[in-house]
Amino acid sequence: MRSTRSIIIENVAIKRIMVHIDGENTNPHLTVKALVLRDYITNTILKPTTITWDGTHFHLSFNLMSINHETPLPSGDWYLIAIDGKDHSHESYPIPSLVEAMGERTFNISNQYNAYFDKSAKNYYHAESKIDQDNLSYFLKIDYSKPAVPLTWLQKKKKAHKKRMHNLSVWGFVKTFNFFKRFNKPGGNRLLFTSSSRKELGGNEAFIYNRMVERGVDKQFQIDFSFKENIKDRRSFFNKFSFTRKLAMANIIICDDYQPELYHVDYAPHTDIIQVWHACGAFKTVGLERLGKPGAPAFDTRVHKCYTAMCVSSQLAAAHYAEAFGIEEHKIMPLGVPRTDIFFDENYKKKVIPEVLASFPQIKGAKEVIMYAPTFRGVNARTASFPMDMIDFEGIGAYLKAHQSIMLIKMHPFVREPLPIPDEFKDVIIDASSFREINDMLFVTDLLITDYSSVIYEFSLFRKPMLFYAFDRMKYEADRGFYEPYSEMVPGKIVRTSEDLLKALEKRDFEFEKVDPFVKKNFRYTDGHSTDRIIDTLLLKK
């Protein structure tokens, strides 16, 4: 290795599974063609996920779980090197003050320079920032271990039986898929809408299909549908055979959520798999961002890796999902979210408001309609709950009566417990949990109160105020985590107690000035044409 101090590193930060490095080229005569990672033992060179230059300064980042064809960065000592105009390698060096601060030329375990993800004693992923003691060059030491966890004899037997049955099912699925895939030729027009989370066409997929029909674009495709109400539900033999054939024959596949079957097979190279994700924005951590937390996927997961395109609301969201799913960022396109188009559609507004008023006639004479829409607590639908005692029904009810206002409470669908609204306040506090479309309710809402729900993205498009009643923020953040610091992300005032919530309501203290910057940050387009952009860009290839 030939050393030089031309390229220096100014800062290293490992945030979740993303490694960020800032530095500078101090040599005006050195033309940097590339900054790459090199393992000198295997002589492997890998490119970072992203790199940007601002004059002589650079910022690069890479996803530990998606560095080499969307797989985890393997074990080894990975040096950051610069390739100059003559294709010679140059070492990258931390600035002297950083080296001196490290004392023994190594980074302390408990700081921003390292990441440790342990699934078990023998299944872990460790990334440690190191300094080569011979020449002071920086390298990232990766230690990746993934052996199976030892099981008892009975556990092994049960697991083996379950695995045989699962493998048999998957084997039949893959074999059937591969048979029909032979008939999938380039240039075809078969389009499949599919979901394992809904029993019929809905959400972003419905917006795309309905708009295709309005424009007459549907006539250019042979369209198939395949849906399953719940991921846990089993398909009948006929349904599974039909789904497998449609999946294998499709030239374009549109999905809207996690769908386990999609990740077992290898598609024809000309097949497009388009993910039109059901959520807006980049809020709570998901997927690989949850490494080190309950429910995190395997390091080398195939889940989500098959997508050829994914539609999101902004470049920020693109970076979030590239990290979370371990896929290349260029596949994630900020074309917009189809179901947000309704917020810019005057005809839809005129149609839906009377429908919502008919469902909740109490709000017709109210001076203000407040919606409280908290998210659930727990890991999944089976464990979901909400601490009802954190709602001060008496205090809120008294406020509503004094101000001639109404509150609609929309609990997350996972929460089945009924709301214990006192009888004396049932005329001003209304349980709206059974109302299907929360987005339709936003049209009549003047103020939104929530905590960690992604509904803030849709509501922000109305440019109306929000309050964040985050009574368990520290615990929630530790258990679930956020893509960015919560206090810097939410577009409104954060309150911790019911008393502070009532004070904010009385004083009209919402920190409303945060809403516009939030919209600009999280939506590339606010024009109501997201569906058309997706159709034109990804289906019609314009």
C-alpha positions as CSV (number, residue, x, y, z in Angstrom):
1,M,0.0,0.0,0.0
2,R,1.4,3.4,-0.9
3,S,0.7,6.0,1.7
4,T,-0.2,9.7,1.3
5,R,-1.8,12.4,3.5
6,S,-3.6,13.9,0.6
7,I,-7.0,12.3,1.5
8,I,-7.9,12.9,5.2
9,I,-10.9,11.7,7.2
10,E,-12.5,14.4,9.3
11,N,-15.3,12.4,10.9
12,V,-16.7,8.9,11.1
13,A,-20.3,8.1,12.4
14,I,-22.1,4.8,12.4
15,K,-25.8,5.4,12.8
16,R,-27.9,2.1,13.0
17,I,-26.5,0.2,9.9
18,M,-25.3,3.2,8.0
19,V,-21.6,4.2,8.0
20,H,-21.0,7.9,7.3
21,I,-17.5,9.3,6.6
22,D,-16.6,12.9,6.0
23,G,-13.2,14.0,4.6
24,E,-11.2,16.3,2.3
25,N,-8.8,16.0,-0.6
26,T,-6.1,18.5,0.5
27,N,-3.9,18.0,-2.6
28,P,-5.0,20.2,-5.5
29,H,-2.9,18.1,-7.9
30,L,-4.6,14.8,-7.0
31,T,-7.7,13.9,-9.1
32,V,-9.8,11.4,-7.1
33,K,-11.6,9.1,-9.5
34,A,-13.2,7.0,-6.7
35,L,-13.3,6.3,-3.0
36,V,-13.6,2.6,-2.4
37,L,-13.4,-0.1,0.4
38,R,-10.6,-2.7,0.0
39,D,-9.9,-5.9,1.8
40,Y,-6.2,-6.5,1.2
41,I,-6.5,-10.2,2.2
42,T,-9.0,-11.1,-0.5
43,N,-8.1,-8.1,-2.7
44,T,-11.8,-7.3,-2.9
45,I,-12.8,-3.7,-3.8
46,L,-16.3,-2.5,-3.1
47,K,-17.9,0.9,-3.8
48,P,-19.8,2.8,-1.1
49,T,-23.5,3.3,-1.4
50,T,-23.4,7.0,-2.0
51,I,-20.7,9.7,-2.3
52,T,-21.1,13.5,-2.7
53,W,-18.5,16.2,-3.2
54,D,-18.6,19.8,-2.1
55,G,-15.5,21.3,-3.6
56,T,-12.6,19.4,-2.0
57,H,-14.8,18.0,0.8
58,F,-16.6,14.6,0.5
59,H,-19.3,12.7,2.3
60,L,-19.8,9.1,1.7
61,S,-22.0,6.5,3.2
62,F,-22.6,2.8,2.9
63,N,-25.2,0.4,4.3
64,L,-23.5,-2.5,6.2
65,M,-26.3,-4.8,5.1
66,S,-26.3,-3.9,1.4
67,I,-22.8,-3.2,0.1
68,N,-22.1,-6.0,-2.4
69,H,-25.1,-6.9,-4.6
70,E,-27.4,-6.0,-1.7
71,T,-25.7,-8.4,0.8
72,P,-24.0,-7.7,4.1
73,L,-20.4,-6.4,4.1
74,P,-18.5,-9.6,4.8
75,S,-15.9,-10.2,7.5
76,G,-12.5,-8.6,7.0
77,D,-10.5,-5.4,7.4
78,W,-11.9,-2.9,5.0
79,Y,-9.6,0.1,4.2
80,L,-11.0,3.2,2.7
81,I,-8.8,4.2,-0.2
82,A,-8.8,6.8,-2.9
83,I,-8.2,5.9,-6.6
84,D,-6.4,8.8,-8.4
85,G,-6.3,9.7,-12.0
86,K,-3.5,7.3,-12.7
87,D,-5.3,4.4,-11.1
88,H,-2.9,4.3,-8.2
89,S,-4.2,3.5,-4.7
90,H,-3.8,6.1,-1.9
91,E,-4.5,5.5,1.8
92,S,-7.0,7.6,3.5
93,Y,-6.0,9.1,6.9
94,P,-7.8,10.5,9.9
95,I,-6.8,14.0,10.8
96,P,-4.1,14.1,13.5
97,S,-6.4,15.5,16.2
98,L,-8.7,12.5,15.7
99,V,-5.9,10.1,16.0
100,E,-4.6,11.8,19.2
101,A,-8.0,11.7,20.7
102,M,-8.1,8.0,20.3
103,G,-5.1,7.4,22.4
104,E,-4.1,3.9,21.5
105,R,-5.1,4.3,17.9
106,T,-8.3,2.5,18.3
107,F,-11.9,3.7,18.9
108,N,-13.6,3.2,22.2
109,I,-16.4,0.6,22.1
110,S,-19.2,2.8,23.3
111,N,-19.2,5.6,20.9
112,Q,-20.3,6.6,17.4
113,Y,-17.6,4.7,15.6
114,N,-18.8,1.2,16.2
115,A,-21.9,-1.0,15.8
116,Y,-22.7,-4.3,17.5
117,F,-25.7,-6.4,16.6
118,D,-26.1,-9.6,18.5
119,K,-28.9,-12.1,17.7
120,S,-27.2,-14.8,19.8
121,A,-23.8,-15.8,21.2
122,K,-22.9,-17.3,17.8
123,N,-25.0,-15.1,15.5
124,Y,-23.8,-11.5,15.4
125,Y,-22.5,-8.6,13.3
126,H,-19.8,-6.3,14.6
127,A,-18.4,-3.2,12.8
128,E,-15.5,-1.5,14.5
129,S,-13.6,1.6,13.4
130,K,-9.8,1.0,13.6
131,I,-6.6,2.7,12.9
132,D,-3.7,0.8,11.2
133,Q,-0.9,1.2,13.7
134,D,1.8,1.0,11.0
135,N,0.6,4.0,8.9
136,L,-2.3,5.5,10.7
137,S,-4.8,4.7,7.9
138,Y,-8.4,4.1,8.7
139,F,-10.2,0.7,8.3
140,L,-13.5,-0.8,9.3
141,K,-13.2,-4.2,10.9
142,I,-16.1,-6.5,10.2
143,D,-16.8,-9.6,12.2
144,Y,-19.8,-11.4,10.9
145,S,-20.9,-14.8,12.4
146,K,-24.0,-16.6,11.4
147,P,-24.0,-20.2,12.6
148,A,-27.2,-21.9,13.7
149,V,-28.1,-21.7,17.4
150,P,-27.7,-25.0,19.2
151,L,-31.1,-26.7,20.0
152,T,-32.2,-29.5,22.3
153,W,-33.0,-32.9,20.6
154,L,-36.8,-32.2,20.9
155,Q,-36.4,-28.7,19.6
156,K,-34.4,-30.0,16.7
157,K,-37.0,-32.7,15.9
158,K,-39.9,-30.2,16.0
159,K,-37.9,-27.6,14.0
160,A,-36.9,-30.2,11.4
161,H,-40.5,-31.3,10.9
162,K,-41.7,-27.8,10.6
163,K,-38.9,-27.0,8.3
164,R,-39.6,-30.1,6.1
165,M,-43.2,-29.1,5.7
166,H,-42.3,-25.5,5.0
167,N,-39.5,-26.5,2.6
168,L,-41.9,-28.9,0.9
169,S,-44.4,-26.1,0.4
170,V,-41.7,-23.7,-0.8
171,W,-40.2,-26.4,-3.0
172,G,-43.5,-26.9,-4.7
173,F,-44.0,-23.2,-5.0
174,V,-40.6,-22.6,-6.6
175,K,-40.9,-25.6,-8.9
176,T,-44.3,-24.4,-10.2
177,F,-43.0,-20.9,-10.5
178,N,-40.0,-22.0,-12.5
179,F,-42.2,-24.1,-14.8
180,F,-44.4,-21.1,-15.8
181,K,-41.5,-18.7,-15.8
182,R,-40.3,-20.4,-19.0
183,F,-43.3,-18.9,-20.8
184,N,-42.6,-15.4,-19.6
185,K,-41.0,-13.7,-22.6
186,P,-39.5,-10.2,-22.9
187,G,-41.9,-7.6,-24.3
188,G,-45.0,-9.0,-22.7
189,N,-47.8,-7.0,-21.2
190,R,-49.0,-9.1,-18.3
191,L,-49.4,-6.9,-15.1
192,L,-50.2,-8.4,-11.7
193,F,-51.6,-6.5,-8.7
194,T,-50.9,-8.5,-5.5
195,S,-51.0,-8.2,-1.7
196,S,-50.9,-10.5,1.3
197,S,-52.3,-7.9,3.6
198,R,-55.8,-7.2,2.0
199,K,-58.5,-9.3,0.6
200,E,-59.3,-7.0,-2.3
201,L,-57.8,-4.2,-4.4
202,G,-57.1,-1.2,-2.1
203,G,-54.7,1.5,-1.0
204,N,-52.0,2.7,-3.4
205,E,-52.7,-0.2,-5.8
206,A,-56.4,0.8,-6.1
207,F,-55.4,4.4,-6.9
208,I,-53.1,3.1,-9.7
209,Y,-55.5,0.7,-11.2
210,N,-58.5,3.1,-11.1
211,R,-56.4,5.9,-12.7
212,M,-55.3,3.4,-15.4
213,V,-58.9,2.7,-16.2
214,E,-59.8,6.4,-16.2
215,R,-57.0,7.1,-18.7
216,G,-57.7,4.0,-20.8
217,V,-54.2,2.7,-20.0
218,D,-55.5,-0.6,-18.7
219,K,-56.2,-1.7,-22.2
220,Q,-52.5,-1.8,-22.9
221,F,-52.0,-4.6,-20.3
222,Q,-53.4,-8.0,-19.5
223,I,-54.2,-7.4,-15.9
224,D,-54.3,-10.1,-13.2
225,F,-55.1,-9.8,-9.4
226,S,-54.2,-12.0,-6.5
227,F,-54.9,-11.0,-2.9
228,K,-54.9,-12.6,0.6
229,E,-56.5,-10.9,3.6
230,N,-53.8,-11.7,6.1
231,I,-50.2,-12.8,5.9
232,K,-50.9,-15.7,8.3
233,D,-53.8,-17.0,6.2
234,R,-53.2,-20.1,4.1
235,R,-54.2,-20.1,0.4
236,S,-56.2,-23.0,-0.9
237,F,-54.4,-25.3,-3.3
238,F,-56.2,-23.8,-6.3
239,N,-55.6,-20.2,-5.1
240,K,-51.9,-20.9,-4.5
241,F,-51.5,-22.6,-7.9
242,S,-53.3,-19.6,-9.6
243,F,-51.2,-17.1,-7.7
244,T,-47.9,-18.9,-8.5
245,R,-48.8,-19.0,-12.2
246,K,-49.7,-15.3,-12.3
247,L,-46.6,-14.3,-10.5
248,A,-44.3,-16.3,-12.8
249,M,-46.0,-15.1,-16.0
250,A,-46.2,-11.4,-15.0
251,N,-44.0,-8.9,-16.8
252,I,-44.8,-6.3,-14.2
253,I,-45.7,-7.0,-10.5
254,I,-47.1,-4.3,-8.3
255,C,-47.2,-5.0,-4.5
256,D,-47.9,-2.7,-1.5
257,D,-46.4,-4.3,1.6
258,Y,-44.2,-7.1,2.9
259,Q,-45.3,-10.2,1.0
260,P,-43.3,-13.4,2.0
261,E,-44.0,-15.4,-1.2
262,L,-42.3,-12.8,-3.4
263,Y,-38.9,-13.4,-1.9
264,H,-38.5,-17.2,-2.5
265,V,-38.0,-17.1,-6.2
266,D,-35.7,-15.7,-8.9
267,Y,-37.5,-13.7,-11.6
268,A,-36.9,-13.4,-15.3
269,P,-34.4,-10.6,-15.9
270,H,-37.0,-8.5,-17.8
271,T,-39.6,-8.7,-15.0
272,D,-40.3,-5.5,-13.0
273,I,-41.3,-5.8,-9.4
274,I,-42.7,-2.4,-8.2
275,Q,-43.2,-1.8,-4.5
276,V,-45.8,1.0,-3.8
277,W,-45.3,1.0,-0.1
278,H,-48.4,1.6,2.0
279,A,-46.8,4.2,4.4
280,C,-45.7,7.8,3.8
281,G,-42.4,9.3,4.9
282,A,-39.5,8.1,7.0
283,F,-40.6,7.9,10.6
284,K,-40.1,4.7,12.7
285,T,-37.3,2.3,12.0
286,V,-38.2,-0.8,10.0
287,G,-36.4,-3.8,8.5
288,L,-32.7,-3.8,8.8
289,E,-32.8,-0.5,10.7
290,R,-34.1,-2.5,13.6
291,L,-30.9,-4.7,14.0
292,G,-30.3,-5.0,17.7
293,K,-34.0,-4.7,18.5
294,P,-36.8,-7.3,18.7
295,G,-38.3,-8.4,15.3
296,A,-35.2,-7.5,13.3
297,P,-34.6,-9.7,10.2
298,A,-31.6,-11.9,9.5
299,F,-28.4,-10.2,8.4
300,D,-28.5,-12.0,5.0
301,T,-32.2,-11.8,4.4
302,R,-33.7,-12.0,0.9
303,V,-36.7,-10.0,2.0
304,H,-37.4,-6.9,-0.2
305,K,-34.3,-7.5,-2.3
306,C,-36.2,-8.5,-5.4
307,Y,-37.7,-5.0,-6.1
308,T,-36.6,-3.3,-9.3
309,A,-38.4,-0.1,-8.2
310,M,-40.0,1.4,-5.1
311,C,-42.1,4.5,-4.9
312,V,-41.8,6.9,-2.0
313,S,-42.6,10.5,-1.2
314,S,-39.2,12.1,-1.0
315,Q,-35.4,11.7,-1.3
316,L,-35.3,11.4,2.5
317,A,-37.7,8.5,2.4
318,A,-35.6,6.9,-0.4
319,A,-32.5,7.0,1.8
320,H,-34.6,5.5,4.7
321,Y,-35.9,2.6,2.8
322,A,-32.6,1.9,1.1
323,E,-31.2,1.5,4.5
324,A,-34.2,-0.5,5.9
325,F,-34.5,-2.9,3.0
326,G,-30.8,-3.2,2.1
327,I,-31.5,-2.3,-1.6
328,E,-29.7,0.2,-3.8
329,E,-30.9,3.7,-3.5
330,H,-31.3,4.3,-7.2
331,K,-34.1,1.8,-7.2
332,I,-36.2,3.9,-4.8
333,M,-37.9,6.7,-6.7
334,P,-39.5,9.8,-5.0
335,L,-42.4,9.9,-7.5
336,G,-45.0,10.4,-4.7
337,V,-47.6,8.3,-2.9
338,P,-50.8,7.6,-4.9
339,R,-53.2,7.8,-2.0
340,T,-52.2,11.4,-1.2
341,D,-53.6,12.6,-4.5
342,I,-57.1,12.8,-2.9
343,F,-55.9,15.7,-0.8
344,F,-55.5,17.9,-3.9
345,D,-58.7,16.7,-5.6
346,E,-61.6,19.1,-5.1
347,N,-64.1,16.7,-6.5
348,Y,-63.1,14.0,-4.0
349,K,-63.3,16.6,-1.2
350,K,-66.8,17.6,-2.1
351,K,-67.8,13.9,-2.2
352,V,-66.2,12.7,1.0
353,I,-67.0,15.4,3.5
354,P,-70.8,14.8,3.4
355,E,-70.0,11.1,3.8
356,V,-67.9,11.7,7.0
357,L,-70.5,14.1,8.4
358,A,-73.2,11.5,7.9
359,S,-71.1,9.1,9.9
360,F,-70.5,11.6,12.7
361,P,-73.4,14.0,12.8
362,Q,-72.2,15.5,16.1
363,I,-69.4,17.4,14.4
364,K,-71.7,19.5,12.2
365,G,-72.2,22.3,14.7
366,A,-68.7,22.1,16.4
367,K,-66.4,25.1,16.3
368,E,-63.4,22.7,16.1
369,V,-62.9,19.0,15.3
370,I,-60.0,17.4,17.0
371,M,-58.8,13.9,16.1
372,Y,-56.8,11.8,18.5
373,A,-55.1,9.1,16.5
374,P,-52.4,7.3,18.6
375,T,-50.5,4.2,17.4
376,F,-50.6,0.9,19.2
377,R,-48.1,-0.4,21.8
378,G,-46.7,-3.9,21.4
379,V,-44.7,-5.8,18.8
380,N,-47.5,-6.9,16.4
381,A,-51.3,-7.4,16.0
382,R,-51.3,-10.2,18.5
383,T,-49.7,-8.2,21.3
384,A,-51.1,-4.8,20.4
385,S,-52.7,-2.7,23.1
386,F,-53.0,0.9,24.3
387,P,-52.9,2.3,27.9
388,M,-56.4,3.8,28.1
389,D,-55.6,5.3,31.5
390,M,-53.3,7.8,29.8
391,I,-56.4,9.5,28.2
392,D,-57.8,12.1,30.6
393,F,-61.4,11.8,29.5
394,E,-62.7,14.1,32.2
395,G,-60.2,16.9,31.5
396,I,-60.6,16.6,27.7
397,G,-64.4,16.4,27.9
398,A,-64.5,19.5,30.1
399,Y,-62.3,21.4,27.6
400,L,-64.5,20.3,24.6
401,K,-67.7,21.3,26.3
402,A,-66.3,24.7,27.2
403,H,-65.1,25.4,23.7
404,Q,-68.0,23.8,21.8
405,S,-65.6,21.3,20.2
406,I,-65.7,17.6,19.3
407,M,-62.9,14.9,19.6
408,L,-62.9,11.9,17.3
409,I,-60.7,9.1,18.7
410,K,-59.3,6.8,16.0
411,M,-57.5,3.9,17.6
412,H,-55.1,1.8,15.5
413,P,-56.9,-1.2,14.0
414,F,-54.7,-3.6,16.0
415,V,-56.2,-2.3,19.3
416,R,-59.4,-4.2,20.0
417,E,-60.1,-2.8,23.5
418,P,-63.2,-0.5,23.5
419,L,-62.7,3.1,24.6
420,P,-64.0,3.7,28.2
421,I,-65.6,7.1,27.4
422,P,-67.6,8.3,30.4
423,D,-71.3,8.7,29.7
424,E,-71.3,12.4,30.4
425,F,-68.8,13.0,27.6
426,K,-70.1,10.7,24.9
427,D,-71.7,13.7,23.1
428,V,-68.3,15.4,22.7
429,I,-65.8,12.4,22.6
430,I,-66.6,10.0,19.9
431,D,-65.1,6.5,19.3
432,A,-64.3,6.6,15.6
433,S,-62.1,3.5,15.6
434,S,-64.5,1.5,13.4
435,F,-64.4,4.1,10.6
436,R,-62.4,2.5,7.9
437,E,-60.5,5.3,6.1
438,I,-58.6,7.6,8.4
439,N,-57.6,9.7,5.4
440,D,-61.2,10.6,4.8
441,M,-61.5,11.8,8.4
442,L,-58.7,14.2,7.9
443,F,-60.9,16.3,5.6
444,V,-63.0,17.4,8.6
445,T,-60.2,17.5,11.2
446,D,-59.0,20.9,12.4
447,L,-56.3,19.7,14.8
448,L,-54.6,16.3,15.0
449,I,-53.2,14.9,18.2
450,T,-51.1,11.8,17.9
451,D,-47.8,10.3,19.1
452,Y,-45.8,8.1,16.7
453,S,-48.3,7.5,13.9
454,S,-47.4,8.1,10.3
455,V,-50.7,9.8,9.7
456,I,-48.8,13.0,10.4
457,Y,-47.5,12.9,6.8
458,E,-50.9,12.9,5.2
459,F,-52.3,15.5,7.6
460,S,-49.4,17.8,7.1
461,L,-50.6,18.3,3.5
462,F,-53.6,20.1,4.9
463,R,-51.2,22.6,6.5
464,K,-53.1,22.4,9.8
465,P,-51.7,22.2,13.4
466,M,-50.7,19.1,15.3
467,L,-49.9,18.2,18.9
468,F,-47.7,15.2,19.9
469,Y,-48.8,13.5,23.2
470,A,-45.7,11.4,23.7
471,F,-46.2,10.2,27.3
472,D,-43.9,7.1,26.9
473,R,-41.4,8.6,24.4
474,M,-38.2,7.2,26.0
475,K,-39.6,3.7,26.3
476,Y,-41.1,3.7,22.8
477,E,-37.8,5.1,21.3
478,A,-35.8,2.4,23.0
479,D,-38.1,-0.4,21.9
480,R,-38.9,0.8,18.4
481,G,-36.6,3.7,17.4
482,F,-37.0,6.5,14.9
483,Y,-35.2,7.2,11.7
484,E,-34.3,10.7,13.0
485,P,-34.4,12.2,16.5
486,Y,-38.1,12.5,17.4
487,S,-37.8,16.1,18.7
488,E,-36.3,17.2,15.4
489,M,-38.7,15.3,13.2
490,V,-42.3,16.0,14.4
491,P,-44.1,19.0,13.0
492,G,-45.7,20.3,16.2
493,K,-45.4,20.7,19.9
494,I,-44.5,17.7,22.0
495,V,-46.2,17.3,25.4
496,R,-45.5,14.5,28.0
497,T,-48.5,14.8,30.4
498,S,-52.2,15.2,30.0
499,E,-51.9,18.4,32.0
500,D,-49.4,19.8,29.4
501,L,-51.7,18.6,26.6
502,L,-54.7,20.6,28.0
503,K,-52.4,23.7,28.6
504,A,-51.3,23.5,24.9
505,L,-54.9,23.3,23.8
506,E,-56.0,26.3,26.0
507,K,-53.1,28.5,24.9
508,R,-53.3,27.3,21.2
509,D,-49.6,26.5,21.5
510,F,-49.0,24.0,18.6
511,E,-45.6,25.2,17.2
512,F,-47.4,25.4,13.9
513,E,-44.4,27.0,12.2
514,K,-42.8,23.5,12.0
515,V,-45.5,22.2,9.5
516,D,-44.3,23.9,6.2
517,P,-40.6,22.8,6.6
518,F,-41.9,19.3,7.4
519,V,-43.8,19.1,4.2
520,K,-41.0,20.4,2.1
521,K,-38.6,17.9,3.7
522,N,-40.9,14.9,3.3
523,F,-42.7,15.5,0.0
524,R,-40.9,16.1,-3.3
525,Y,-44.3,16.8,-5.0
526,T,-47.5,18.3,-3.6
527,D,-49.5,18.5,-6.8
528,G,-51.9,15.6,-6.7
529,H,-50.3,13.8,-9.7
530,S,-48.3,11.0,-7.9
531,T,-50.4,8.3,-9.5
532,D,-49.9,9.6,-13.0
533,R,-46.1,9.9,-12.4
534,I,-45.9,6.3,-11.4
535,I,-48.0,5.1,-14.3
536,D,-46.0,7.1,-16.8
537,T,-42.6,6.4,-15.4
538,L,-42.8,2.7,-14.3
539,L,-45.6,1.2,-16.4
540,L,-45.5,3.2,-19.7
541,K,-41.7,3.8,-19.4
542,K,-42.0,7.4,-20.5
